[in-house]
Amino acid sequence: MIQQMDTSGVCLKEYGVGYNILKAIDKIKMAWEEVTVSCTQGVWHKIWPSNENYGTNCDNLDMLIKEISEVAEEVGLDNVDSVDITEDLESQSQPVSNEELCDLAQQLIEQQ
């Protein structure tokens, strides 16, 4: 925003008039492309410091699935089974593309 205001000579009020949600999403997309895996892992380490194995291969998948099942049951998700959890864990090992993130953002905008 500052760069564009400096180069074009427009004031903040004029800049804001032409700014919309699509432009905001584009800026988020550009910023997200700069986020590294190590940055993401570092954030999760801060959020969940007791999980020493975050970002590494899980040696005991059965134990992890059991823990997830217990947490799901505690929060009232009684219909979650080990097959669902395994499928979700496997899907999480694939990186999310920018296109998928943009589609998700668009769906959220449409829901609002």
N, CA, C and O atoms as a GROMACS GRO file, in nm:
protein
  448
    1MET      N    1   0.082  -0.118   0.000
    1MET     CA    2   0.000   0.000   0.000
    1MET      C    3   0.088   0.125   0.000
    1MET      O    4   0.065   0.219  -0.077
    2ILE      N    5   0.187   0.126   0.088
    2ILE     CA    6   0.275   0.242   0.097
    2ILE      C    7   0.353   0.262  -0.032
    2ILE      O    8   0.369   0.374  -0.080
    3GLN      N    9   0.402   0.151  -0.088
    3GLN     CA   10   0.475   0.162  -0.214
    3GLN      C   11   0.387   0.221  -0.324
    3GLN      O   12   0.430   0.309  -0.398
    4GLN      N   13   0.265   0.173  -0.334
    4GLN     CA   14   0.176   0.221  -0.438
    4GLN      C   15   0.141   0.368  -0.414
    4GLN      O   16   0.133   0.446  -0.509
    5MET      N   17   0.119   0.405  -0.288
    5MET     CA   18   0.088   0.544  -0.258
    5MET      C   19   0.206   0.634  -0.292
    5MET      O   20   0.188   0.744  -0.344
    6ASP      N   21   0.329   0.586  -0.262
    6ASP     CA   22   0.448   0.666  -0.293
    6ASP      C   23   0.469   0.683  -0.443
    6ASP      O   24   0.501   0.792  -0.490
    7THR      N   25   0.450   0.575  -0.519
    7THR     CA   26   0.476   0.582  -0.663
    7THR      C   27   0.365   0.654  -0.740
    7THR      O   28   0.392   0.722  -0.839
    8SER      N   29   0.240   0.638  -0.693
    8SER     CA   30   0.130   0.699  -0.768
    8SER      C   31   0.092   0.838  -0.716
    8SER      O   32   0.028   0.915  -0.787
    9GLY      N   33   0.131   0.869  -0.593
    9GLY     CA   34   0.100   0.999  -0.537
    9GLY      C   35  -0.040   1.011  -0.480
    9GLY      O   36  -0.082   1.122  -0.447
   10VAL      N   37  -0.113   0.901  -0.468
   10VAL     CA   38  -0.248   0.908  -0.412
   10VAL      C   39  -0.239   0.909  -0.260
   10VAL      O   40  -0.143   0.858  -0.202
   11CYS      N   41  -0.340   0.966  -0.195
   11CYS     CA   42  -0.344   0.966  -0.049
   11CYS      C   43  -0.414   0.839   0.000
   11CYS      O   44  -0.471   0.764  -0.079
   12LEU      N   45  -0.410   0.818   0.129
   12LEU     CA   46  -0.467   0.698   0.189
   12LEU      C   47  -0.616   0.686   0.159
   12LEU      O   48  -0.665   0.577   0.129
   13LYS      N   49  -0.688   0.795   0.166
   13LYS     CA   50  -0.832   0.793   0.139
   13LYS      C   51  -0.860   0.750  -0.005
   13LYS      O   52  -0.948   0.668  -0.029
   14GLU      N   53  -0.784   0.804  -0.101
   14GLU     CA   54  -0.802   0.767  -0.242
   14GLU      C   55  -0.765   0.621  -0.264
   14GLU      O   56  -0.830   0.550  -0.341
   15TYR      N   57  -0.660   0.576  -0.196
   15TYR     CA   58  -0.618   0.436  -0.209
   15TYR      C   59  -0.728   0.343  -0.158
   15TYR      O   60  -0.759   0.242  -0.221
   16GLY      N   61  -0.787   0.378  -0.044
   16GLY     CA   62  -0.890   0.294   0.017
   16GLY      C   63  -1.015   0.281  -0.068
   16GLY      O   64  -1.084   0.179  -0.060
   17VAL      N   65  -1.046   0.381  -0.147
   17VAL     CA   66  -1.166   0.378  -0.231
   17VAL      C   67  -1.158   0.263  -0.332
   17VAL      O   68  -1.258   0.196  -0.357
   18GLY      N   69  -1.041   0.241  -0.388
   18GLY     CA   70  -1.026   0.136  -0.488
   18GLY      C   71  -0.991  -0.001  -0.432
   18GLY      O   72  -0.973  -0.096  -0.508
   19TYR      N   73  -0.981  -0.011  -0.301
   19TYR     CA   74  -0.942  -0.138  -0.239
   19TYR      C   75  -1.066  -0.221  -0.210
   19TYR      O   76  -1.166  -0.169  -0.161
   20ASN      N   77  -1.059  -0.350  -0.239
   20ASN     CA   78  -1.173  -0.438  -0.215
   20ASN      C   79  -1.126  -0.574  -0.164
   20ASN      O   80  -1.006  -0.597  -0.149
   21ILE      N   81  -1.218  -0.662  -0.137
   21ILE     CA   82  -1.186  -0.793  -0.080
   21ILE      C   83  -1.098  -0.874  -0.174
   21ILE      O   84  -1.007  -0.943  -0.129
   22LEU      N   85  -1.124  -0.867  -0.303
   22LEU     CA   86  -1.044  -0.942  -0.399
   22LEU      C   87  -0.898  -0.899  -0.392
   22LEU      O   88  -0.808  -0.984  -0.394
   23LYS      N   89  -0.874  -0.769  -0.385
   23LYS     CA   90  -0.737  -0.720  -0.373
   23LYS      C   91  -0.674  -0.767  -0.242
   23LYS      O   92  -0.556  -0.801  -0.238
   24ALA      N   93  -0.752  -0.769  -0.135
   24ALA     CA   94  -0.701  -0.816  -0.006
   24ALA      C   95  -0.662  -0.963  -0.014
   24ALA      O   96  -0.558  -1.003   0.038
   25ILE      N   97  -0.745  -1.043  -0.080
   25ILE     CA   98  -0.715  -1.186  -0.095
   25ILE      C   99  -0.590  -1.205  -0.179
   25ILE      O  100  -0.508  -1.292  -0.149
   26ASP      N  101  -0.574  -1.125  -0.284
   26ASP     CA  102  -0.452  -1.133  -0.365
   26ASP      C  103  -0.328  -1.102  -0.281
   26ASP      O  104  -0.225  -1.167  -0.296
   27LYS      N  105  -0.338  -1.002  -0.194
   27LYS     CA  106  -0.225  -0.967  -0.107
   27LYS      C  107  -0.194  -1.079  -0.009
   27LYS      O  108  -0.078  -1.110   0.017
   28ILE      N  109  -0.299  -1.141   0.044
   28ILE     CA  110  -0.281  -1.254   0.135
   28ILE      C  111  -0.213  -1.369   0.061
   28ILE      O  112  -0.123  -1.434   0.115
   29LYS      N  113  -0.256  -1.394  -0.062
   29LYS     CA  114  -0.197  -1.501  -0.143
   29LYS      C  115  -0.048  -1.475  -0.164
   29LYS      O  116   0.034  -1.566  -0.150
   30MET      N  117  -0.014  -1.351  -0.198
   30MET     CA  118   0.127  -1.317  -0.220
   30MET      C  119   0.208  -1.335  -0.091
   30MET      O  120   0.320  -1.386  -0.095
   31ALA      N  121   0.152  -1.295   0.021
   31ALA     CA  122   0.222  -1.309   0.149
   31ALA      C  123   0.236  -1.456   0.187
   31ALA      O  124   0.340  -1.498   0.236
   32TRP      N  125   0.130  -1.535   0.163
   32TRP     CA  126   0.133  -1.677   0.200
   32TRP      C  127   0.240  -1.752   0.122
   32TRP      O  128   0.300  -1.846   0.174
   33GLU      N  129   0.265  -1.711  -0.002
   33GLU     CA  130   0.367  -1.777  -0.084
   33GLU      C  131   0.507  -1.762  -0.024
   33GLU      O  132   0.597  -1.840  -0.056
   34GLU      N  133   0.525  -1.662   0.061
   34GLU     CA  134   0.655  -1.639   0.123
   34GLU      C  135   0.673  -1.715   0.254
   34GLU      O  136   0.784  -1.718   0.308
   35VAL      N  137   0.567  -1.777   0.305
   35VAL     CA  138   0.575  -1.851   0.431
   35VAL      C  139   0.645  -1.985   0.405
   35VAL      O  140   0.606  -2.060   0.316
   36THR      N  141   0.747  -2.012   0.484
   36THR     CA  142   0.823  -2.136   0.467
   36THR      C  143   0.770  -2.246   0.558
   36THR      O  144   0.697  -2.220   0.654
   37VAL      N  145   0.807  -2.369   0.527
   37VAL     CA  146   0.768  -2.483   0.610
   37VAL      C  147   0.825  -2.467   0.750
   37VAL      O  148   0.756  -2.492   0.849
   38SER      N  149   0.950  -2.425   0.760
   38SER     CA  150   1.012  -2.410   0.892
   38SER      C  151   0.941  -2.303   0.974
   38SER      O  152   0.930  -2.315   1.096
   39CYS      N  153   0.892  -2.199   0.909
   39CYS     CA  154   0.816  -2.095   0.978
   39CYS      C  155   0.687  -2.154   1.034
   39CYS      O  156   0.652  -2.131   1.150
   40THR      N  157   0.616  -2.231   0.953
   40THR     CA  158   0.492  -2.293   0.997
   40THR      C  159   0.518  -2.388   1.113
   40THR      O  160   0.443  -2.389   1.211
   41GLN      N  161   0.623  -2.468   1.102
   41GLN     CA  162   0.656  -2.561   1.211
   41GLN      C  163   0.692  -2.486   1.338
   41GLN      O  164   0.656  -2.528   1.447
   42GLY      N  165   0.763  -2.374   1.324
   42GLY     CA  166   0.798  -2.294   1.440
   42GLY      C  167   0.676  -2.238   1.510
   42GLY      O  168   0.671  -2.233   1.633
   43VAL      N  169   0.577  -2.197   1.432
   43VAL     CA  170   0.453  -2.145   1.490
   43VAL      C  171   0.382  -2.256   1.566
   43VAL      O  172   0.336  -2.235   1.678
   44TRP      N  173   0.372  -2.374   1.505
   44TRP     CA  174   0.305  -2.484   1.574
   44TRP      C  175   0.380  -2.523   1.700
   44TRP      O  176   0.319  -2.562   1.800
   45HIS      N  177   0.511  -2.513   1.697
   45HIS     CA  178   0.589  -2.546   1.817
   45HIS      C  179   0.554  -2.449   1.930
   45HIS      O  180   0.548  -2.488   2.046
   46LYS      N  181   0.531  -2.322   1.896
   46LYS     CA  182   0.492  -2.223   1.997
   46LYS      C  183   0.351  -2.251   2.049
   46LYS      O  184   0.324  -2.236   2.168
   47ILE      N  185   0.261  -2.293   1.960
   47ILE     CA  186   0.123  -2.319   1.998
   47ILE      C  187   0.112  -2.448   2.079
   47ILE      O  188   0.034  -2.455   2.174
   48TRP      N  189   0.190  -2.549   2.042
   48TRP     CA  190   0.179  -2.682   2.101
   48TRP      C  191   0.318  -2.731   2.141
   48TRP      O  192   0.371  -2.825   2.082
   49PRO      N  193   0.379  -2.667   2.243
   49PRO     CA  194   0.517  -2.698   2.279
   49PRO      C  195   0.538  -2.840   2.330
   49PRO      O  196   0.649  -2.893   2.322
   50SER      N  197   0.434  -2.903   2.383
   50SER     CA  198   0.450  -3.039   2.436
   50SER      C  199   0.465  -3.143   2.326
   50SER      O  200   0.508  -3.255   2.353
   51ASN      N  201   0.431  -3.108   2.202
   51ASN     CA  202   0.443  -3.201   2.090
   51ASN      C  203   0.583  -3.191   2.031
   51ASN      O  204   0.608  -3.112   1.940
   52GLU      N  205   0.673  -3.271   2.083
   52GLU     CA  206   0.813  -3.266   2.040
   52GLU      C  207   0.833  -3.321   1.900
   52GLU      O  208   0.934  -3.292   1.836
   53ASN      N  209   0.739  -3.400   1.851
   53ASN     CA  210   0.755  -3.465   1.721
   53ASN      C  211   0.687  -3.391   1.608
   53ASN      O  212   0.678  -3.443   1.497
   54TYR      N  213   0.639  -3.268   1.634
   54TYR     CA  214   0.570  -3.198   1.526
   54TYR      C  215   0.666  -3.175   1.410
   54TYR      O  216   0.780  -3.132   1.429
   55GLY      N  217   0.618  -3.205   1.292
   55GLY     CA  218   0.699  -3.184   1.173
   55GLY      C  219   0.788  -3.302   1.140
   55GLY      O  220   0.861  -3.299   1.041
   56THR      N  221   0.783  -3.406   1.220
   56THR     CA  222   0.861  -3.526   1.191
   56THR      C  223   0.765  -3.640   1.166
   56THR      O  224   0.645  -3.627   1.190
   57ASN      N  225   0.816  -3.750   1.116
   57ASN     CA  226   0.731  -3.866   1.093
   57ASN      C  227   0.686  -3.924   1.226
   57ASN      O  228   0.764  -3.933   1.321
   58CYS      N  229   0.562  -3.963   1.232
   58CYS     CA  230   0.507  -4.019   1.354
   58CYS      C  231   0.538  -4.168   1.359
   58CYS      O  232   0.501  -4.243   1.270
   59ASP      N  233   0.608  -4.209   1.465
   59ASP     CA  234   0.646  -4.350   1.478
   59ASP      C  235   0.529  -4.436   1.525
   59ASP      O  236   0.526  -4.556   1.498
   60ASN      N  237   0.435  -4.377   1.595
   60ASN     CA  238   0.326  -4.455   1.650
   60ASN      C  239   0.192  -4.398   1.603
   60ASN      O  240   0.124  -4.328   1.677
   61LEU      N  241   0.156  -4.430   1.482
   61LEU     CA  242   0.034  -4.379   1.420
   61LEU      C  243  -0.090  -4.425   1.495
   61LEU      O  244  -0.186  -4.349   1.509
   62ASP      N  245  -0.089  -4.549   1.544
   62ASP     CA  246  -0.205  -4.600   1.617
   62ASP      C  247  -0.233  -4.518   1.743
   62ASP      O  248  -0.348  -4.491   1.776
   63MET      N  249  -0.126  -4.479   1.812
   63MET     CA  250  -0.142  -4.398   1.933
   63MET      C  251  -0.199  -4.260   1.898
   63MET      O  252  -0.285  -4.209   1.968
   64LEU      N  253  -0.150  -4.202   1.789
   64LEU     CA  254  -0.200  -4.072   1.745
   64LEU      C  255  -0.348  -4.081   1.708
   64LEU      O  256  -0.426  -3.994   1.747
   65ILE      N  257  -0.386  -4.182   1.635
   65ILE     CA  258  -0.526  -4.200   1.596
   65ILE      C  259  -0.614  -4.218   1.720
   65ILE      O  260  -0.724  -4.164   1.725
   66LYS      N  261  -0.566  -4.292   1.818
   66LYS     CA  262  -0.641  -4.311   1.943
   66LYS      C  263  -0.660  -4.178   2.015
   66LYS      O  264  -0.769  -4.148   2.063
   67GLU      N  265  -0.554  -4.097   2.023
   67GLU     CA  266  -0.564  -3.967   2.089
   67GLU      C  267  -0.664  -3.876   2.017
   67GLU      O  268  -0.745  -3.809   2.080
   68ILE      N  269  -0.658  -3.875   1.885
   68ILE     CA  270  -0.751  -3.792   1.808
   68ILE      C  271  -0.894  -3.840   1.829
   68ILE      O  272  -0.985  -3.758   1.842
   69SER      N  273  -0.915  -3.971   1.831
   69SER     CA  274  -1.049  -4.026   1.855
   69SER      C  275  -1.102  -3.984   1.991
   69SER      O  276  -1.220  -3.950   2.005
   70GLU      N  277  -1.016  -3.986   2.092
   70GLU     CA  278  -1.057  -3.948   2.227
   70GLU      C  279  -1.095  -3.800   2.232
   70GLU      O  280  -1.195  -3.763   2.293
   71VAL      N  281  -1.015  -3.717   2.169
   71VAL     CA  282  -1.045  -3.573   2.167
   71VAL      C  283  -1.175  -3.547   2.091
   71VAL      O  284  -1.257  -3.466   2.134
   72ALA      N  285  -1.193  -3.615   1.979
   72ALA     CA  286  -1.316  -3.598   1.900
   72ALA      C  287  -1.438  -3.638   1.983
   72ALA      O  288  -1.540  -3.570   1.979
   73GLU      N  289  -1.426  -3.746   2.057
   73GLU     CA  290  -1.538  -3.790   2.141
   73GLU      C  291  -1.566  -3.690   2.253
   73GLU      O  292  -1.681  -3.663   2.285
   74GLU      N  293  -1.459  -3.635   2.312
   74GLU     CA  294  -1.475  -3.536   2.419
   74GLU      C  295  -1.550  -3.412   2.373
   74GLU      O  296  -1.626  -3.353   2.449
   75VAL      N  297  -1.528  -3.372   2.249
   75VAL     CA  298  -1.594  -3.250   2.199
   75VAL      C  299  -1.727  -3.281   2.130
   75VAL      O  300  -1.788  -3.192   2.071
   76GLY      N  301  -1.771  -3.406   2.137
   76GLY     CA  302  -1.903  -3.440   2.085
   76GLY      C  303  -1.907  -3.490   1.943
   76GLY      O  304  -2.015  -3.498   1.884
   77LEU      N  305  -1.793  -3.523   1.886
   77LEU     CA  306  -1.790  -3.578   1.749
   77LEU      C  307  -1.788  -3.731   1.757
   77LEU      O  308  -1.685  -3.794   1.733
   78ASP      N  309  -1.903  -3.788   1.790
   78ASP     CA  310  -1.912  -3.932   1.813
   78ASP      C  311  -1.903  -4.015   1.685
   78ASP      O  312  -1.872  -4.134   1.691
   79ASN      N  313  -1.930  -3.953   1.569
   79ASN     CA  314  -1.932  -4.030   1.445
   79ASN      C  315  -1.798  -4.033   1.373
   79ASN      O  316  -1.791  -4.077   1.259
   80VAL      N  317  -1.690  -3.987   1.438
   80VAL     CA  318  -1.556  -3.990   1.378
   80VAL      C  319  -1.493  -4.125   1.411
   80VAL      O  320  -1.484  -4.164   1.527
   81ASP      N  321  -1.450  -4.196   1.306
   81ASP     CA  322  -1.385  -4.325   1.331
   81ASP      C  323  -1.240  -4.323   1.281
   81ASP      O  324  -1.196  -4.225   1.221
   82SER      N  325  -1.169  -4.432   1.307
   82SER     CA  326  -1.026  -4.437   1.274
   82SER      C  327  -1.000  -4.426   1.124
   82SER      O  328  -0.896  -4.376   1.082
   83VAL      N  329  -1.094  -4.472   1.041
   83VAL     CA  330  -1.078  -4.461   0.896
   83VAL      C  331  -1.081  -4.314   0.855
   83VAL      O  332  -0.999  -4.269   0.774
   84ASP      N  333  -1.177  -4.238   0.912
   84ASP     CA  334  -1.185  -4.095   0.883
   84ASP      C  335  -1.056  -4.024   0.924
   84ASP      O  336  -1.003  -3.941   0.850
   85ILE      N  337  -1.008  -4.057   1.041
   85ILE     CA  338  -0.887  -3.993   1.094
   85ILE      C  339  -0.767  -4.026   1.006
   85ILE      O  340  -0.688  -3.938   0.973
   86THR      N  341  -0.753  -4.152   0.969
   86THR     CA  342  -0.641  -4.193   0.884
   86THR      C  343  -0.645  -4.122   0.750
   86THR      O  344  -0.542  -4.074   0.702
   87GLU      N  345  -0.763  -4.114   0.689
   87GLU     CA  346  -0.777  -4.044   0.561
   87GLU      C  347  -0.740  -3.896   0.576
   87GLU      O  348  -0.673  -3.840   0.490
   88ASP      N  349  -0.785  -3.835   0.684
   88ASP     CA  350  -0.754  -3.694   0.705
   88ASP      C  351  -0.604  -3.673   0.726
   88ASP      O  352  -0.546  -3.578   0.672
   89LEU      N  353  -0.542  -3.759   0.805
   89LEU     CA  354  -0.397  -3.748   0.827
   89LEU      C  355  -0.320  -3.764   0.697
   89LEU      O  356  -0.224  -3.692   0.671
   90GLU      N  357  -0.363  -3.859   0.614
   90GLU     CA  358  -0.296  -3.879   0.486
   90GLU      C  359  -0.314  -3.758   0.394
   90GLU      O  360  -0.222  -3.721   0.321
   91SER      N  361  -0.432  -3.696   0.398
   91SER     CA  362  -0.455  -3.579   0.313
   91SER      C  363  -0.371  -3.460   0.360
   91SER      O  364  -0.334  -3.374   0.280
   92GLN      N  365  -0.341  -3.455   0.490
   92GLN     CA  366  -0.262  -3.345   0.545
   92GLN      C  367  -0.115  -3.356   0.506
   92GLN      O  368  -0.042  -3.257   0.515
   93SER      N  369  -0.071  -3.471   0.463
   93SER     CA  370   0.069  -3.486   0.424
   93SER      C  371   0.096  -3.425   0.287
   93SER      O  372   0.211  -3.403   0.249
   94GLN      N  373  -0.012  -3.397   0.213
   94GLN     CA  374   0.002  -3.333   0.082
   94GLN      C  375  -0.003  -3.182   0.099
   94GLN      O  376  -0.092  -3.132   0.169
   95PRO      N  377   0.088  -3.107   0.038
   95PRO     CA  378   0.082  -2.962   0.053
   95PRO      C  379  -0.042  -2.904  -0.014
   95PRO      O  380  -0.088  -2.952  -0.117
   96VAL      N  381  -0.095  -2.800   0.047
   96VAL     CA  382  -0.212  -2.732  -0.007
   96VAL      C  383  -0.163  -2.629  -0.109
   96VAL      O  384  -0.073  -2.550  -0.082
   97SER      N  385  -0.224  -2.632  -0.227
   97SER     CA  386  -0.183  -2.539  -0.332
   97SER      C  387  -0.244  -2.402  -0.307
   97SER      O  388  -0.343  -2.389  -0.236
   98ASN      N  389  -0.185  -2.303  -0.368
   98ASN     CA  390  -0.240  -2.168  -0.358
   98ASN      C  391  -0.379  -2.162  -0.419
   98ASN      O  392  -0.465  -2.088  -0.370
   99GLU      N  393  -0.402  -2.239  -0.525
   99GLU     CA  394  -0.534  -2.242  -0.587
   99GLU      C  395  -0.638  -2.296  -0.489
   99GLU      O  396  -0.749  -2.242  -0.481
  100GLU      N  397  -0.603  -2.402  -0.414
  100GLU     CA  398  -0.696  -2.456  -0.315
  100GLU      C  399  -0.726  -2.354  -0.206
  100GLU      O  400  -0.839  -2.342  -0.160
  101LEU      N  401  -0.623  -2.280  -0.163
  101LEU     CA  402  -0.643  -2.176  -0.062
  101LEU      C  403  -0.733  -2.065  -0.114
  101LEU      O  404  -0.820  -2.016  -0.042
  102CYS      N  405  -0.713  -2.026  -0.238
  102CYS     CA  406  -0.798  -1.922  -0.299
  102CYS      C  407  -0.942  -1.971  -0.311
  102CYS      O  408  -1.035  -1.895  -0.286
  103ASP      N  409  -0.960  -2.098  -0.350
  103ASP     CA  410  -1.095  -2.154  -0.359
  103ASP      C  411  -1.162  -2.154  -0.222
  103ASP      O  412  -1.280  -2.121  -0.211
  104LEU      N  413  -1.087  -2.191  -0.119
  104LEU     CA  414  -1.140  -2.192   0.016
  104LEU      C  415  -1.178  -2.051   0.059
  104LEU      O  416  -1.284  -2.031   0.119
  105ALA      N  417  -1.094  -1.954   0.029
  105ALA     CA  418  -1.124  -1.814   0.063
  105ALA      C  419  -1.251  -1.769  -0.009
  105ALA      O  420  -1.334  -1.702   0.050
  106GLN      N  421  -1.264  -1.807  -0.134
  106GLN     CA  422  -1.384  -1.770  -0.211
  106GLN      C  423  -1.509  -1.833  -0.152
  106GLN      O  424  -1.614  -1.768  -0.146
  107GLN      N  425  -1.499  -1.959  -0.108
  107GLN     CA  426  -1.613  -2.025  -0.046
  107GLN      C  427  -1.652  -1.954   0.084
  107GLN      O  428  -1.771  -1.937   0.111
  108LEU      N  429  -1.554  -1.914   0.162
  108LEU     CA  430  -1.583  -1.844   0.286
  108LEU      C  431  -1.650  -1.710   0.260
  108LEU      O  432  -1.743  -1.672   0.332
  109ILE      N  433  -1.606  -1.640   0.158
  109ILE     CA  434  -1.667  -1.512   0.122
  109ILE      C  435  -1.811  -1.533   0.080
  109ILE      O  436  -1.900  -1.457   0.119
  110GLU      N  437  -1.836  -1.637   0.001
  110GLU     CA  438  -1.972  -1.666  -0.045
  110GLU      C  439  -2.063  -1.705   0.071
  110GLU      O  440  -2.182  -1.672   0.071
  111GLN      N  441  -2.008  -1.776   0.169
  111GLN     CA  442  -2.088  -1.816   0.286
  111GLN      C  443  -2.127  -1.695   0.370
  111GLN      O  444  -2.235  -1.692   0.430
  112GLN      N  445  -2.038  -1.596   0.375
  112GLN     CA  446  -2.068  -1.477   0.454
  112GLN      C  447  -2.169  -1.392   0.382
  112GLN      O  448  -2.208  -1.286   0.433
   0.00000   0.00000   0.00000
